[in-house]
Amino acid sequence: MTLTSWFLFVTTLLAGILLGYLTGRKAGRKEGFQEGILYAPLELRRRALLDDFCLTCGREMVFRKKNE
Amino acid sequence: MSFVRLELWPWCGSFLAVLFTGVAVSLMDDYLDEEEYNRWAGWVHKTGRGVVVYMAVLLMAAASLRLNWTVTLFVGAYAVGMWQDLARPLPSGLKGWQEAMILLVMTAFHFGWGEMTSSLAVILFIQALDDMVDKRLDQETALRNWTLDWGETEVALLAGISLFLGLALHPVKVILVILAAVLIQYSKTPKKEAPV
């Protein structure tokens, strides 16, 4: 295998990696966004209950204090 | 002695051609971008439009030493420069990418596809490497940077592809261009930290 062939082989290999990386990243972003949409309401509710503060409307949640 | 005369001198001339072309492109870049954070900036600002004359002289000197390398490298730098803003309408009435494509194809027909592709590849490699190094500075100064537009891994892979493609097509040219680029970058880098 000559040096030129070796360089061309590495070029093709890197081009393949780039193509795979781009395709995988595009699909990953799409999947991640869909998962995020499903996860966001749960996380918002969890944080609101932990901090006694509603992240959606910005009001303090006072019901717990009343119940206590 | 014959080795020096016959073998080494052509590469010295070629290296000077590459260096002159690199300096001309760098001056043009500094003048157009109104660059401030390098050691040439003061001179470029003081000289103003006169930079164009020095650029022409440098390109002429480079072309007299190695015409095909000078033209293809300059066209490659022009096309990569246009890539920063492909959709921008130009005085010719064409968009950036159209002008770059026409010039690339015409030069490739004249000087050969291998010559043009290897020049474009090495310019792409240098631009990608430069953007990877300058990522933080460009982020702070809100300048266009490939790593910010496309991601660091993509640009690193593009740099690798360009480097190996260039090496496969024309290894000597690629090595000389990288040497010249390192030399130019070294002479431009400020000694102290640039004020931000």
Interface residues (C-beta under 8 A of the other chain):
Chain A: L3 T4 F7 L8 V10 T11 L14 A15 I17 L18 Y21 L22 R25
Chain B: G151 T153 E154 L157 L158 G160 I161 F164 L165 L167 A168 P171
